[in-house]
Amino acid sequence: MSPVLLLLIPLVSAQTYHWGPCPNPSVQPKFDFQQYLGKWYEIEKLPVSTARGKCIEANYGVRSDGTIKVFNVRTYKDKIRTAEGTAVVPDPKEPAKLGFSFSYFTPYSPYWVLSTDYSSHAVVYSCTDILRLFHVDYAWILGRSRFLPPSTEEKARELLRLENIDIFKMAVTDQTGCQED
């Protein structure tokens, strides 16, 4: 086997691939990004090879130029890692369908808010379509606090299942022993 192929195996195995194009789940009706701003903690997610670690949180704010700032923080191998990106609303008629990018050189990735009550939890979905032959799913259950009641987590997982999003690889994010602001 090629050495390059061996290096790719851990990345590929961490993602959630499926045949066919991306699904088109329903998003939060009348989504209000102003209410969504602030800090969200990652409670559960489908694996993302570039976002390993614990104590993962995302902070959303508006920059002075009006763009949306995304600031992610995580602890990985005992070091705090950060990433800053930008979010956009490509179509104002569908404000719950955002686009995120963490580099000037990459296109915006979908970031769809499927459900939120703005004050305690949110369910977010993203998908990358590869030539409509297969797709890579990403999903997150977020909370305004580091822990959600089990019933809230189960309702979020059920929403993903109802939208035909495979959550078999969904994993709980470790939010214990985290540094507080």
C-alpha positions in Angstrom: 0.0 0.0 0.0 1.2 3.5 -0.8 2.6 5.6 2.1 0.4 8.5 1.1 -2.7 6.2 1.3 -1.6 5.1 4.8 -1.4 8.7 5.9 -5.0 9.4 4.7 -6.6 6.4 6.4 -7.0 8.2 9.8 -8.5 11.3 8.2 -11.0 9.3 6.1 -12.0 7.0 8.9 -12.8 10.0 11.1 -15.4 11.4 8.7 -18.9 10.3 7.9 -19.3 9.4 4.2 -22.4 8.3 2.4 -23.3 7.5 -1.2 -25.4 10.0 -3.2 -25.8 13.8 -2.9 -26.3 15.7 0.3 -29.7 15.6 2.0 -31.7 18.8 2.2 -33.0 19.0 5.8 -35.5 21.6 7.0 -33.9 24.5 8.8 -35.1 26.8 11.7 -38.0 28.9 10.5 -37.6 32.7 11.0 -34.0 32.2 12.1 -32.7 35.3 13.9 -28.9 35.4 13.9 -28.8 38.3 16.4 -30.3 35.9 19.0 -27.8 33.2 17.9 -24.8 35.4 18.6 -22.6 34.6 21.6 -21.0 31.5 23.0 -22.0 27.9 22.2 -20.4 24.8 23.6 -20.1 21.6 21.5 -22.1 18.8 23.2 -22.0 16.1 20.5 -20.8 15.9 16.9 -20.2 13.7 14.0 -16.4 13.2 13.7 -14.4 16.0 12.1 -10.8 15.2 11.5 -9.7 18.8 11.9 -11.6 19.5 15.2 -10.4 16.9 17.7 -10.0 17.7 21.4 -12.1 18.7 24.3 -13.6 21.8 25.8 -14.7 22.9 22.3 -16.7 26.1 22.0 -17.6 28.6 19.3 -18.2 32.3 19.8 -20.2 34.3 17.3 -20.1 38.1 17.0 -20.4 40.9 14.6 -17.2 42.8 13.5 -17.2 46.5 13.1 -17.4 46.1 9.3 -20.6 44.1 9.8 -19.2 40.7 8.9 -19.9 37.8 11.3 -16.8 36.6 13.3 -16.5 33.0 14.3 -14.0 32.2 17.0 -13.5 28.6 17.9 -11.6 27.4 21.0 -10.6 23.8 21.9 -8.0 22.0 24.0 -6.0 19.4 22.1 -3.0 17.5 23.5 -3.1 19.8 26.6 -2.8 23.0 24.5 -5.5 25.6 23.8 -6.0 25.9 20.0 -8.0 28.7 18.4 -9.4 29.3 14.9 -11.0 32.5 13.6 -13.3 32.5 10.6 -16.1 34.3 8.9 -19.8 33.4 8.5 -22.1 34.8 5.8 -25.7 34.5 4.9 -25.7 33.8 1.2 -29.5 34.2 0.8 -31.3 36.5 3.1 -34.5 34.6 2.4 -33.0 31.6 4.1 -31.1 33.1 7.1 -30.6 29.7 8.8 -28.5 28.5 5.9 -25.1 30.1 6.6 -21.7 29.7 5.1 -18.5 29.4 7.1 -14.9 29.7 6.1 -11.7 29.6 8.2 -9.4 30.6 5.4 -9.4 33.2 2.6 -8.4 30.4 0.3 -11.3 28.1 0.9 -14.9 28.4 -0.2 -17.7 28.8 2.4 -19.0 25.5 3.8 -22.6 25.1 4.6 -23.6 25.7 8.2 -27.4 25.1 8.5 -29.2 25.7 11.8 -31.9 23.0 11.9 -33.3 24.0 15.2 -32.5 26.3 18.1 -34.3 27.9 21.0 -31.4 30.5 21.1 -31.1 30.3 24.9 -30.1 26.6 25.6 -29.5 24.4 22.6 -29.0 24.3 18.8 -28.8 21.5 16.2 -26.5 22.3 13.2 -25.8 20.4 10.0 -23.3 20.7 7.2 -22.6 18.5 4.2 -20.0 18.5 1.5 -21.1 17.0 -1.8 -18.5 15.2 -3.9 -19.6 15.2 -7.5 -23.0 14.1 -6.4 -21.5 10.6 -6.1 -21.1 10.8 -2.3 -21.2 13.3 0.5 -19.6 13.9 3.9 -21.9 14.7 6.8 -21.2 17.0 9.7 -23.6 17.6 12.6 -23.4 19.3 15.9 -25.5 19.5 19.0 -24.6 22.8 20.8 -25.5 24.2 24.2 -25.3 27.5 25.9 -23.8 25.6 28.8 -21.2 22.8 28.7 -23.8 20.2 29.5 -27.4 19.7 28.4 -30.1 17.5 30.0 -30.1 14.0 28.5 -33.7 14.6 27.2 -32.6 17.7 25.3 -29.7 15.7 23.7 -32.1 12.9 22.7 -34.5 15.3 21.1 -31.7 16.8 19.1 -30.5 13.3 17.9 -34.1 12.4 17.0 -34.4 15.6 14.9 -31.2 14.6 13.0 -32.6 11.0 12.5 -36.0 12.4 11.2 -34.0 14.5 8.7 -32.3 11.2 7.5 -28.9 12.2 8.8 -27.0 9.1 10.0 -25.8 9.8 13.6 -24.3 6.3 14.1 -20.8 8.0 14.6 -22.1 10.8 16.8 -19.7 11.3 19.7 -20.0 13.2 23.0 -17.5 16.1 23.3 -15.6 16.1 26.6 -16.4 19.3 28.4 -14.9 18.3 31.8 -11.9 20.0 33.3 -12.1 23.0 31.0 -10.7 26.5 31.8 -13.4 29.0 32.4 -13.2 32.7 31.2 
